[in-house]
Amino acid sequence: MLLRFETACHVMVVLLLLTREGQFYQWGKEEVVLFSPHTHTSTSHPGFFSCQYIITSTAEGEAAQHEEPMEPPEDKEGRSFVEVINEKYSPENFPYRRGPGMGVVVPTTGLQGSPMKDRLNMPSVLVLNGCGICRAGDQAEIAVFCAHVMELDMSHNKLQDWHEISKIVSSLPNLEFLNLSSNPLGGTTLEPQWAEAFSRVRRLVLNNTRIPWDAVMLLTREILALEELFLCLNDYNSVSSSSVSCPTLRLLHITDNCLHDWSEVRKFGSMFPCLDTLVMSNNNLASIQDNKDILQRLFPNLRSINLNNSGLNQWEDIEKLNFFPKLEEVRLQGIPLLQAYTNAERRSLMIAQLPSVSLLNGSIVTDCEREDAERFFIRYYLHCPKEELPYRYHSLVTKYGKLEPLAEIDLRPRCQAQVEVHCEEKVQQVSIRLDQTVVELKKQLTAVVQLSTNNMRLYYIDKNSAFGPEEMKYNTRALHSYSIQDGDEILVVPKTK
């Protein structure tokens, strides 16, 4: 391995980078060759400078392999967005930069200018989570170097000032996705002029921020093309309506909150009239209280709903899901209503209750499965009192007729049989286990026929067979392999000496 650097300073920069990332090169028998820009160019390696410093396999080099990773100094006050991207993408951390061709690496020459000015190929997706960011920094630098950024993840930082966040967002004209999860936004005020900066964002993630609901409403009014909104883990137990709807929102993800009254969920319909997907698992929603007309009017475009781990405990609530005119995907795991049923019963009863749903709990409902489920539903309620029959029962009886119960056939192997044991003049009824072997049966019969196991021969006589006795001469053979039935005979013959 041969590493070339322009100055001795770059050795320390790269060592710091490698140490910081927890990676160490094996210096053992390798050389690190440092080239000085003040000497003549090497003839054997055009474009590089001749050797001035050489570090070989010295004790100091080997010791460098065992040093503890260097951690950046903790900044209790937090850092700026500019500082973080400057550190993460600074060319001081990368002695080479990409050339015009894919995968082409060319050396930097001459004196380094501003690290920001020399940085190339900054990605359009920035992941800056857990970096201690609390402020924007120089907006001009953000605008110059992040103008092409389309996705920005700033989760798990220290952002709590909406003005600082707006400075960052307003400098990213192509930003479509923004993740601010786990930033402490609960006690801060969002001014309308700051909310305008978010107008181009299409997907906004605000999980575990404790953002007040009025700030959410302000953002939905200002973001003209908002399509997806994530508001999980924010402890909402109620929401307020907005006089201005957000007609572009398609997905609302509001899991792990404290919504328990359908009157709060109802407000989503008027706020987001084009809502396609509503994910609200882990909310203790007790029931769906609206009738068919209201649900059709408020949620005309709802295609998917997730009510996992909610508090639904009546079949009437499941029937009301049929009132959403476009609903085709439902998730309903972990609700109290289904706890008393087996897994097979749960799925069959749910499919039969939801004729328009084609995807239940993530699994496709086939036509064959639907027919089996609907027939099962009829038989399940066959002996239910007429006044307690669900509405769906009558429509399915119209479709299939009143079905008879299925015949129950037990295909499990028999465990016992009552047989007649004949030994010379003696006949006795004996109950035998069919899971035992011939030698075990002999041990059982020793007390009946007063013979030792070594002094008896057994014969099986099938009462329904025209064949004669079959000797049971293999001691390890299981009795159930003889297909012994009640009333069959076991003949015991003493061995002759």
Helices and strands as residue ranges (DSSP letters): E 2-5, H 8-20, E 31-35, E 51-55, H 59-63, G 64-66, E 79-80, H 81-89, G 91-93, E 96-98, E 105-107, H 115-118, E 125-127, E 133-135, H 139-145, E 151-153, H 162-170, E 177-179, H 192-195, G 196-198, E 203-205, H 213-222, E 228-230, E 251-253, H 262-271, E 277-279, H 292-298, E 304-306, H 315-320, G 321-323, E 329-331, G 336-338, H 343-353, E 359-360, E 363-364, H 367-380, G 386-388, H 391-400, E 416-423, E 426-433, H 438-449, G 453-455, E 456-461, E 470-471, G 479-482, E 489-494
